[in-house]
C-alpha cells in the first residue's frame, strides 16, 4: 500500500504560480524562469481566473492572475503580459464567470505560438486542460 501511495503522489502535477513564471519582467523583456523551462511538456496545475473569450467561438481561454472584465491582452508577442497563460481545454467544459477562481490542470508548453484559427499569439499554453472552480 505504501508503494501505491508513493506512486500516486509522484504522479501529482506540480503547481505553478504566476509569480514563478519569469526570472525578470520589464517593459521589453520577459525571461522564463528555469523552473518553467524544466516543466515544459509536463502536466502542471495553475490557479487564477478565466478571462472573457476573445471570440465566442474560441476553443481556448486565457487564465489570468486577477479577474478581468475586458480583453487587456489582445497584443503581439512583444507586448505579452506577465500575468496570463492560454488554456486549451481537453473537451467542452462550461465556461466560468470571470470572478470565479479556478484551478487548471494541463500540459505546459513554453514558447511563442500563434493560434491558427484566431491569430492570437501566446508564449505559454496549457493543453489538454481540465478546470474546476475552487473555493
Steps between C-alpha positions, in 0.01 A plus 500: 500500500787740571632441148160582349478817704853608400423432134179698526677793663775496237241539224348814650583798278705787637321826572636805323420851620493806278785662693719194429473516119765764421847577634467861401223713367518839349345708228704327229608163635354200675753225568355161595608363837711183498218314675256585219747376238545178700120453517458540122307198371393388847158509663457784749225685684445874520242711677345820376197638321345434160509812287209563265568331162643704214228361273194297587619212282851489650616153607729642767489746785753710684579432864583822686645571842221749579141511374460711184185624330643587159773375270811690619736249337410522131861586423792365303759270652719804568229645723422173677383566858673307778178398673318284243519153346297356213296188584376245246240280675507126426126498438196721515462633849270767631662844492533658841414851611809723489483560878499129592844370605593183312771236499623379161689177438673446165827452316723808500640611164761777504584717198332733256211355299218646291152348521410402143129581532517832684851631431549548876870491594600331825825427682363238744221249464328226697370234262267208559383697800223442751381766739278531803385775729676528834380648826 
